[in-house]
Every structure is written in structure tokens, then in C-alpha cells.
Amino acid sequence: MGLTLGDLREEQRQIAEIIGVEAYLKLTRVFGGTTIYIAKAEEIIKRADRDRQIREEFDGSNYAQLAVKYGLTEVWIRNIVYDKAEEIRRKPIDGQMSMEDFLT
């Protein structure tokens, strides 16, 4: 016989009612015995919107300006824009021939 909602304490039961008993057990197997922080939904949405705006404004070299504008460190800005920075870095310079163009 498996675990039921009735086997859980109130705070555990509240979580299990939202995500299901099996998902709750999986959560306890991964994080059991540790303290985890669950951010407020509004905080997560606000941060995602901010990060999206930062990526849109990033031009490949304006790390410092974005850090000042958003009150973050340059290291944090670099983490946020990492994928876009790599994309910009790999993009050929206007007028530059690719190896494929050169060999054909």
C-alpha cells in the first residue's frame, strides 16, 4: 500500500494536493532533508520580464551600461545574455566570406 494524503502533515498535504502524491514523493527524494526556497510567482515573472528586456537591449558590448541601468553586476548581465552573446560572436561580420563561400 502506498502513501496517501492522510499520511502527511498539513504543510506536506497542501503541497501534495497541488502537485500530486507521486510528484511530492519525487520532490522529497531529491530535496528531502534540505531547505528549499520557493519564490513568489510575481517575483519569477518580474525577473523573467527583466531578463528578456536585458537580452533585447544587449548589443554585444554594453554589459556595463546594462548593469548600471538594471542595478546588477556585469557578471550577472553576462550570465543573462550568455546565449545571445555567443550568437553575436559567431555571426559573421558584414561582408565577411564564410569558409563555404571561399571554397566554392
C-alpha positions as CSV (number, residue, x, y, z in Angstrom):
1,M,0.0,0.0,0.0
2,G,1.4,3.4,-0.9
3,L,1.5,6.8,0.7
4,T,-1.8,8.7,0.9
5,L,-2.7,12.3,1.7
6,G,-3.8,11.3,5.1
7,D,-0.3,10.1,5.9
8,L,1.1,13.6,5.5
9,R,1.3,16.6,7.9
10,E,-0.7,19.6,6.9
11,E,2.0,21.6,5.1
12,Q,3.1,18.4,3.3
13,R,-0.5,17.6,2.4
14,Q,-1.0,21.1,0.9
15,I,1.9,20.6,-1.4
16,A,0.9,17.1,-2.3
17,E,-2.7,18.2,-3.1
18,I,-1.3,20.7,-5.6
19,I,1.3,18.6,-7.3
20,G,0.1,15.1,-6.5
21,V,1.4,12.4,-4.1
22,E,3.8,10.8,-6.6
23,A,5.3,14.2,-7.5
24,Y,5.6,15.0,-3.8
25,L,7.5,11.8,-3.2
26,K,9.8,12.6,-6.1
27,L,10.4,16.0,-4.6
28,T,11.2,14.5,-1.2
29,R,13.6,12.0,-2.8
30,V,15.6,14.9,-4.5
31,F,15.3,17.6,-1.8
32,G,14.4,15.6,1.4
33,G,16.2,16.9,4.5
34,T,17.2,20.2,2.8
35,T,15.7,23.7,2.9
36,I,14.4,25.0,-0.4
37,Y,13.1,28.4,-1.2
38,I,10.0,28.8,-3.5
39,A,9.9,32.3,-4.9
40,K,6.6,34.1,-5.3
41,A,5.1,33.8,-8.8
42,E,5.2,37.6,-9.2
43,E,8.9,37.6,-8.4
44,I,9.6,34.9,-11.0
45,I,7.5,36.7,-13.7
46,K,9.1,40.1,-12.9
47,R,12.7,38.6,-13.2
48,A,11.8,36.8,-16.4
49,D,10.5,40.0,-17.9
50,R,13.6,41.9,-16.8
51,D,15.9,39.3,-18.2
52,R,14.0,39.3,-21.5
53,Q,14.3,43.1,-21.7
54,I,18.1,42.9,-21.0
55,R,18.6,40.3,-23.8
56,E,16.7,42.6,-26.2
57,E,18.8,45.6,-25.3
58,F,22.1,43.7,-25.4
59,D,24.2,44.7,-28.4
60,G,27.3,42.6,-27.8
61,S,29.3,45.1,-25.9
62,N,27.1,47.1,-23.5
63,Y,27.5,44.9,-20.4
64,A,28.4,47.8,-18.1
65,Q,25.6,50.1,-19.3
66,L,23.0,47.3,-18.7
67,A,24.5,46.5,-15.3
68,V,24.1,50.2,-14.2
69,K,20.6,50.5,-15.8
70,Y,19.2,47.4,-14.1
71,G,21.3,47.6,-10.8
72,L,23.0,44.3,-11.5
73,T,26.7,43.2,-11.7
74,E,28.4,42.8,-15.1
75,V,28.9,39.2,-14.2
76,W,25.1,38.8,-13.7
77,I,24.4,40.6,-17.0
78,R,26.9,38.2,-18.8
79,N,25.0,35.2,-17.3
80,I,21.7,36.6,-18.6
81,V,22.9,37.4,-22.1
82,Y,25.3,34.4,-22.5
83,D,23.4,32.7,-25.3
84,K,22.8,36.0,-27.2
85,A,26.5,36.9,-26.8
86,E,27.6,33.6,-28.3
87,E,25.2,34.1,-31.2
88,I,26.6,37.6,-31.8
89,R,30.1,36.3,-31.5
90,R,29.5,33.6,-34.1
91,K,27.7,35.8,-36.5
92,P,29.9,36.7,-39.5
93,I,31.0,40.4,-39.9
94,D,29.1,42.2,-42.7
95,G,30.9,41.4,-45.9
96,Q,33.0,38.6,-44.5
97,M,33.1,35.5,-46.6
98,S,32.4,32.1,-44.9
99,M,34.7,29.2,-45.5
100,E,31.9,27.6,-47.5
101,D,31.8,30.7,-49.8
102,F,35.6,30.7,-50.1
103,L,35.8,27.0,-51.1
104,T,33.1,27.1,-53.7
